[in-house]
Amino acid sequence: MQKSSYKQSHEADRDNIIFFMRYVDFLLDVRKNKDKAQECYDLILKNKGKNASYLNQYAMFLENIFKDYVKAEEYYQRALEVEPDDKALRAAILCNYAMLLEAPENSRGNSVKANEYYLQALKVEPNNATCLHCYAIFLENIRKDYDKAEECYKRALKVEPNNATCLHCYAIFLYTIRKDYDKAEECYKRALEIEPKNAVRHSYAVFLCTIRKDYDKAEEYYQRALEIDPDDIVGLCRYTIFLYCVRNDSVTAEEYYARTRQAVKPEVNHSTKSGYPVVSS
């Protein structure tokens, strides 16, 4: 009976967290009101200051919205001190903390310590696809341990074969590191089949242009990507360069360059990590 009550309480608390996070997302994404979002966190943490999920979410908020890496680290540590029973949550907190420590813009970064936290996360949940994916990116970009990075990409995709974000990152790895262009293209195509409206199509366009020399198809993917996200600065920049260097169309290139300058880069959603998949709770 007690176990059943605990389960019901846990599920109710989880639903409350989801509702709260959706409201904060609304304040950030729609209202563009980060101060109001801060007020919401102040209120919830006053009552739920020992809830690891809220502490984890607030740490991500501080990191991504206010760029307050010192305070974010403090809240990740507080979340870990709570020692949540939920293994997936503990792994998520460890993984998020590791990403904070490896972030190049964080002057307090420590890649050695980040590696330790990634390993702790995978010790808690060895088959957590998101943690494996994040660790693969770390191993690829920071440690330059390509064999181990590929092993982690493969393990992540074995757990979640339809993870479009992981497939996309693995495609880039195969393309840029392994030079296995056929396998890279296969991963690009699978990722786009799973998420047809993903704006990272422009990454595949670069591949088509550079490796396959299929300029017409590359342009098609650039245009589709910008239809999905017209203000994507990376996509606009890449298409501008394509128009100028490949098409020799300086007039249209100038138009897209102007759009690039006007595009306002949206604030990073508080529950995401730059360049990484979401590691939520």
C-alpha positions as CSV (number, residue, x, y, z in Angstrom):
1,M,0.0,0.0,0.0
2,Q,2.8,2.4,0.9
3,K,4.7,1.5,-2.3
4,S,1.6,2.2,-4.3
5,S,1.1,5.6,-2.6
6,Y,4.7,6.5,-3.3
7,K,4.3,5.6,-7.0
8,Q,1.2,7.8,-7.2
9,S,2.9,10.7,-5.5
10,H,6.0,10.3,-7.8
11,E,3.8,10.3,-10.9
12,A,1.8,13.4,-9.7
13,D,5.1,15.2,-9.0
14,R,6.4,14.3,-12.4
15,D,3.2,15.7,-14.0
16,N,3.6,18.9,-12.1
17,I,7.2,19.3,-13.3
18,I,6.1,18.8,-16.9
19,F,3.4,21.4,-16.5
20,F,5.7,23.9,-14.9
21,M,8.4,23.4,-17.5
22,R,5.9,24.0,-20.3
23,Y,4.8,27.2,-18.7
24,V,8.5,28.3,-18.4
25,D,9.0,27.4,-22.1
26,F,6.0,29.5,-22.9
27,L,7.4,32.5,-21.0
28,L,10.8,32.2,-22.8
29,D,9.7,31.2,-26.3
30,V,6.5,33.1,-26.7
31,R,6.6,35.9,-24.2
32,K,10.4,36.4,-24.3
33,N,10.2,37.2,-20.6
34,K,13.1,35.6,-18.8
35,D,12.6,37.7,-15.7
36,K,9.1,36.3,-15.3
37,A,10.6,32.8,-15.8
38,Q,13.1,33.6,-13.1
39,E,10.2,34.6,-10.7
40,C,8.6,31.2,-11.4
41,Y,11.8,29.4,-10.5
42,D,12.2,31.5,-7.3
43,L,8.7,30.6,-6.3
44,I,8.9,26.9,-7.1
45,L,12.4,26.5,-5.5
46,K,11.1,28.2,-2.3
47,N,8.7,25.3,-1.9
48,K,10.6,22.5,-3.8
49,G,14.2,23.4,-3.0
50,K,15.2,19.8,-2.4
51,N,13.6,18.4,-5.6
52,A,16.4,17.2,-7.9
53,S,14.3,17.7,-11.1
54,Y,13.6,21.4,-10.4
55,L,17.2,22.0,-9.3
56,N,18.5,20.4,-12.6
57,Q,16.1,22.5,-14.7
58,Y,17.0,25.7,-12.9
59,A,20.7,24.9,-13.4
60,M,20.1,24.6,-17.2
61,F,18.1,27.8,-17.1
62,L,20.9,29.7,-15.5
63,E,23.5,28.2,-17.9
64,N,21.6,28.8,-21.1
65,I,19.6,31.9,-20.5
66,F,21.7,34.0,-18.1
67,K,25.1,32.4,-18.8
68,D,25.7,32.3,-15.1
69,Y,28.0,29.3,-15.1
70,V,29.1,29.7,-11.5
71,K,25.6,29.6,-10.2
72,A,24.6,26.9,-12.6
73,E,27.4,24.7,-11.3
74,E,26.1,25.3,-7.7
75,Y,22.6,24.1,-8.6
76,Y,23.9,21.0,-10.5
77,Q,25.9,20.1,-7.3
78,R,22.8,20.7,-5.2
79,A,20.7,18.5,-7.4
80,L,23.3,15.7,-7.1
81,E,23.5,16.1,-3.3
82,V,19.7,15.3,-3.2
83,E,20.7,11.8,-4.5
84,P,17.5,11.1,-6.5
85,D,16.3,7.5,-6.6
86,D,15.5,7.8,-10.3
87,K,18.5,6.5,-12.1
88,A,17.6,8.3,-15.4
89,L,17.3,11.6,-13.5
90,R,20.6,11.2,-11.8
91,A,22.3,10.3,-15.1
92,A,20.7,13.4,-16.8
93,I,22.0,15.7,-14.0
94,L,25.6,14.2,-14.3
95,C,25.5,14.5,-18.0
96,N,24.3,18.1,-17.9
97,Y,26.9,19.0,-15.4
98,A,29.6,17.4,-17.6
99,M,28.5,19.5,-20.5
100,L,28.7,22.7,-18.4
101,L,32.3,21.8,-17.5
102,E,33.3,21.2,-21.1
103,A,31.6,24.3,-22.5
104,P,34.3,26.5,-24.2
105,E,32.6,29.7,-23.1
106,N,32.8,28.6,-19.4
107,S,36.0,29.9,-18.0
108,R,35.7,27.5,-15.1
109,G,35.6,24.5,-17.5
110,N,37.4,21.3,-16.7
111,S,37.5,18.6,-19.4
112,V,39.1,16.1,-17.0
113,K,36.3,16.6,-14.5
114,A,33.7,16.5,-17.3
115,N,35.0,13.1,-18.4
116,E,34.6,11.8,-14.9
117,Y,31.0,13.0,-14.7
118,Y,30.2,11.4,-18.1
119,L,31.6,8.1,-16.9
120,Q,29.6,8.4,-13.7
121,A,26.4,9.0,-15.7
122,L,27.0,5.9,-17.8
123,K,27.8,3.9,-14.7
124,V,24.4,4.8,-13.4
125,E,22.7,4.2,-16.8
126,P,25.0,2.3,-19.2
127,N,22.3,2.2,-21.9
128,N,21.1,5.8,-21.7
129,A,21.2,6.8,-25.4
130,T,21.3,10.5,-24.7
131,C,24.3,10.2,-22.3
132,L,26.1,8.0,-24.8
133,H,25.4,10.5,-27.6
134,C,26.7,13.5,-25.5
135,Y,29.8,11.5,-24.4
136,A,30.5,10.6,-28.1
137,I,30.5,14.3,-29.0
138,F,32.8,15.1,-26.1
139,L,35.2,12.3,-27.1
140,E,35.1,13.4,-30.7
141,N,35.6,17.2,-30.2
142,I,37.5,17.5,-26.9
143,R,39.4,14.2,-26.4
144,K,39.9,13.4,-30.1
145,D,39.4,9.8,-29.1
146,Y,37.7,8.8,-32.4
147,D,37.5,5.1,-31.8
148,K,35.8,5.5,-28.5
149,A,33.5,8.2,-29.8
150,E,32.4,5.9,-32.6
151,E,31.8,3.1,-30.1
152,C,29.5,5.5,-28.1
153,Y,27.6,6.6,-31.3
154,K,27.0,3.0,-32.2
155,R,25.9,2.1,-28.7
156,A,23.5,5.1,-28.6
157,L,22.0,4.1,-31.9
158,K,21.6,0.5,-30.9
159,V,19.5,1.7,-28.0
160,E,17.6,4.3,-30.0
161,P,18.0,3.5,-33.8
162,N,15.5,6.2,-34.7
163,N,17.2,9.0,-32.8
164,A,17.5,11.6,-35.6
165,T,19.8,13.9,-33.7
166,C,22.3,11.1,-33.0
167,L,22.1,9.9,-36.6
168,H,22.8,13.4,-37.8
169,C,25.9,13.8,-35.5
170,Y,27.1,10.4,-36.4
171,A,26.8,11.3,-40.1
172,I,29.0,14.4,-39.6
173,F,31.5,12.2,-37.7
174,L,31.6,9.6,-40.6
175,Y,31.8,12.4,-43.1
176,T,34.5,14.6,-41.5
177,I,36.5,12.1,-39.4
178,R,36.2,8.6,-41.0
179,K,35.7,9.9,-44.6
180,D,33.1,7.1,-45.0
181,Y,30.9,9.0,-47.3
182,D,28.5,6.3,-48.3
183,K,27.7,5.4,-44.7
184,A,27.5,9.1,-43.8
185,E,25.0,9.7,-46.5
186,E,23.0,6.7,-45.3
187,C,22.8,8.3,-41.8
188,Y,21.9,11.7,-43.2
189,K,19.0,10.2,-45.1
190,R,17.8,8.1,-42.2
191,A,17.8,11.2,-39.9
192,L,15.8,13.2,-42.5
193,E,13.3,10.4,-43.0
194,I,12.7,10.4,-39.2
195,E,12.5,14.2,-38.9
196,P,11.6,15.6,-42.4
197,K,11.2,19.1,-41.0
198,N,14.5,19.3,-39.3
199,A,16.4,22.4,-40.4
200,V,19.8,20.7,-40.2
201,R,19.1,19.8,-43.8
202,H,21.7,22.4,-44.7
203,S,24.4,20.1,-43.1
204,Y,23.4,17.4,-45.6
205,A,23.5,20.1,-48.4
206,V,27.2,20.9,-47.5
207,F,27.9,17.2,-47.8
208,L,26.2,17.0,-51.2
209,C,28.0,20.0,-52.4
210,T,31.5,19.2,-51.1
211,I,31.6,15.4,-51.6
212,R,29.0,14.5,-54.2
213,K,29.2,17.7,-56.3
214,D,25.5,17.5,-56.7
215,Y,24.8,21.2,-56.7
216,D,21.2,21.1,-57.7
217,K,20.3,18.7,-55.0
218,A,22.4,20.7,-52.5
219,E,20.5,23.9,-53.3
220,E,17.2,22.0,-52.9
221,Y,18.2,21.0,-49.4
222,Y,19.4,24.5,-48.5
223,Q,16.1,26.0,-49.6
224,R,14.0,23.4,-47.8
225,A,16.0,24.0,-44.6
226,L,15.3,27.8,-44.8
227,E,11.6,27.1,-45.5
228,I,11.6,25.3,-42.1
229,D,13.6,27.9,-40.3
230,P,13.9,31.2,-42.3
231,D,16.0,32.8,-39.5
232,D,18.5,30.0,-39.1
233,I,21.8,32.0,-39.2
234,V,23.9,29.0,-39.9
235,G,21.7,27.9,-42.8
236,L,21.5,31.5,-44.2
237,C,25.3,31.8,-44.0
238,R,25.9,28.5,-45.7
239,Y,23.4,29.2,-48.5
240,T,24.9,32.7,-49.0
241,I,28.4,31.2,-49.5
242,F,26.9,28.5,-51.8
243,L,25.2,31.2,-54.0
244,Y,28.4,33.3,-54.2
245,C,31.0,30.6,-54.6
246,V,29.2,27.8,-56.5
247,R,26.4,29.6,-58.4
248,N,28.4,32.8,-58.9
249,D,25.1,34.6,-58.2
250,S,26.4,37.7,-56.3
251,V,23.0,39.5,-56.5
252,T,21.0,36.7,-54.7
253,A,24.0,36.1,-52.4
254,E,23.8,39.7,-51.3
255,E,20.1,39.4,-50.6
256,Y,20.7,36.4,-48.3
257,Y,23.6,38.1,-46.7
258,A,21.3,41.0,-45.8
259,R,18.8,38.4,-44.4
260,T,21.6,36.9,-42.3
261,R,22.5,40.3,-40.8
262,Q,18.8,40.9,-40.0
263,A,18.2,37.5,-38.5
264,V,17.9,37.6,-34.7
265,K,19.4,34.5,-33.1
266,P,16.7,33.1,-30.8
267,E,17.6,32.5,-27.2
268,V,18.5,28.9,-26.5
269,N,15.6,27.1,-24.9
270,H,16.4,26.7,-21.2
271,S,16.1,22.9,-21.4
272,T,18.6,22.4,-24.2
273,K,22.4,22.3,-24.5
274,S,24.2,24.0,-27.3
275,G,25.2,21.5,-29.8
276,Y,23.8,18.6,-27.8
277,P,20.5,16.8,-27.4
278,V,18.2,17.6,-24.6
279,V,19.0,15.9,-21.4
280,S,15.8,16.5,-19.4
281,S,14.5,15.0,-16.2
